[in-house]
Amino acid sequence: MKIAIVGATGLVGREILKILEEKQFDKFCDFNFYASSRSEGKILNVGSKFARVMALDNNSIEPADYAIFSAGSIVSKTWAKKFVKLGATVVDNSSAFRRFKNIPLVVPEINMDDVGCSKIIANPNCSTIALALPLFAIAKHVKIKRVVVSTYQAVSGAGKKALDDLENSTSNKLPHKITDNLIPQIDKFLANGNTFEEDKMIFELKKILHEPNLQVSATCVRVPISNCHSESVNIELSKPLSNKKLREILSCERGICLTDNTETQLYPMPSIANNTDDILVGRIRQDKSCKNTINLFLCMNNLRKGAALNAVQIVERLISKQSLVGGHNM
Ligand SMILES: NC(=O)c1ccc[n+]([C@@H]2O[C@H](COP(=O)([O-])OP(=O)(O)OC[C@H]3O[C@@H](n4cnc5c(N)ncnc54)[C@H](OP(=O)(O)O)[C@@H]3O)[C@@H](O)[C@H]2O)c1
């Protein structure tokens, strides 16, 4: 089996290689690594499988079973369909296809069934994935009416050049210096006053949860930490949900780690999320200012479950589905 990784030298790309190695994909896969011409010739590996990075162009693209794209939406728009034509199923980390009606937007724990026969599968925005998992768990028990979320997003969410900005106190990639600062702008501004990042969260949550009428309000803020996004979330429900029941619900859910003990000062923080693939959820409490409303705080590793891991999990599930019907030789 052949897997192509487009954007293999980026923050997400390198995390994809690590995860493929952790999951021992090198035992049954070969890999093609693509990046820009700047990285041509670099050697990367997944475990025992080493390969030279190829500059992505018409001469270098080859057939693959799966192609994981993490090189921005322009690259995805230009090249994803070409990989599909050569036989690949594409899992795309960019925002290029997420809004297309016929393209599934997938968090495997929630809506893997949406994939159907689609040859392009979109990976949601990192902040969306973090919030979708607890909302999905809650919605199985109580209808959600409205969600108000404020994010605290790490600099790694904007790629390796943004991390250089954090390290060197520059503003080459980010719109302002992030050192000793917060930036309430992630991505470009839209005519409605939201940023594109905020609009992505609002649209994507509804699509993943199959809840077109869900009311969502989002404010996305870049904060000066290197990795792991956090979110403060206010959730209005159609009927009461006690703290105890909510803790029970969340502690049973795959992909979520209840991190909530005020007596021991345990709550989600980037320093904990860095070392886990779970979405950490804590600071659970009732919001007495509004009927049937709860507050929580969450934290996640944006490079892993927010991007690389979610994409690899999609590929993993597609492979096991294929092998069940005898399509692939693992
Ligand atoms: N960072 C996150 O937390 C996160 C979360 C969810 C989704 N995403 C999405 O994942 C994608 C990658 O993000 P990132 O943070 O990994 O960015 P990054 O660190 O800036 O890496 C970008 C990658 O794209 C490659 N690339 C750039 N231009 C290219 C071109 N013309 N042809 C081929 N490859 C090209 C780069 O190659 P060179 O090394 O040669 O420049 C590099 O491998 C983006 O679409 C982003 O929106 C990121």
The ligand as a Gaussian input file, in Angstrom:
#p B3LYP/6-31G(d) Opt

LIG

0 1
 N       -1.134000      23.699000      12.451000
 C       -2.309000      23.247000      12.881000
 O       -2.571000      23.137000      14.108000
 C       -3.352000      22.851000      11.888000
 C       -4.556000      22.306000      12.377000
 C       -5.547000      21.939000      11.459000
 C       -5.332000      22.124000      10.109000
 N       -4.145000      22.663000       9.677000
 C       -3.963000      22.820000       8.231000
 O       -2.907000      21.964000       7.826000
 C       -2.189000      22.560000       6.749000
 C       -0.705000      22.626000       7.103000
 O       -0.521000      23.393000       8.276000
 P        0.894000      23.463000       9.013000
 O        0.622000      24.112000      10.309000
 O        1.579000      22.145000       8.964000
 O        1.688000      24.501000       8.066000
 P        3.289000      24.653000       7.856000
 O        4.010000      24.254000       9.067000
 O        3.467000      26.035000       7.338000
 O        3.616000      23.598000       6.696000
 C        3.162000      23.793000       5.365000
 C        3.574000      22.620000       4.515000
 O        3.067000      22.843000       3.189000
 C        4.163000      22.752000       2.278000
 N        3.932000      23.616000       1.124000
 C        3.812000      24.967000       1.108000
 N        3.632000      25.394000      -0.175000
 C        3.641000      24.293000      -0.952000
 C        3.512000      24.075000      -2.356000
 N        3.311000      25.070000      -3.207000
 N        3.574000      22.801000      -2.808000
 C        3.778000      21.770000      -1.958000
 N        3.905000      21.914000      -0.633000
 C        3.824000      23.161000      -0.130000
 C        5.361000      23.194000       3.076000
 O        6.543000      22.779000       2.417000
 P        7.972000      23.501000       2.719000
 O        8.445000      22.936000       4.032000
 O        8.801000      23.061000       1.580000
 O        7.719000      24.952000       2.795000
 C        5.087000      22.456000       4.380000
 O        5.399000      21.095000       4.236000
 C       -2.847000      23.922000       6.515000
 O       -3.824000      23.769000       5.504000
 C       -3.530000      24.221000       7.831000
 O       -4.631000      25.065000       7.690000
 C       -3.162000      23.021000      10.527000

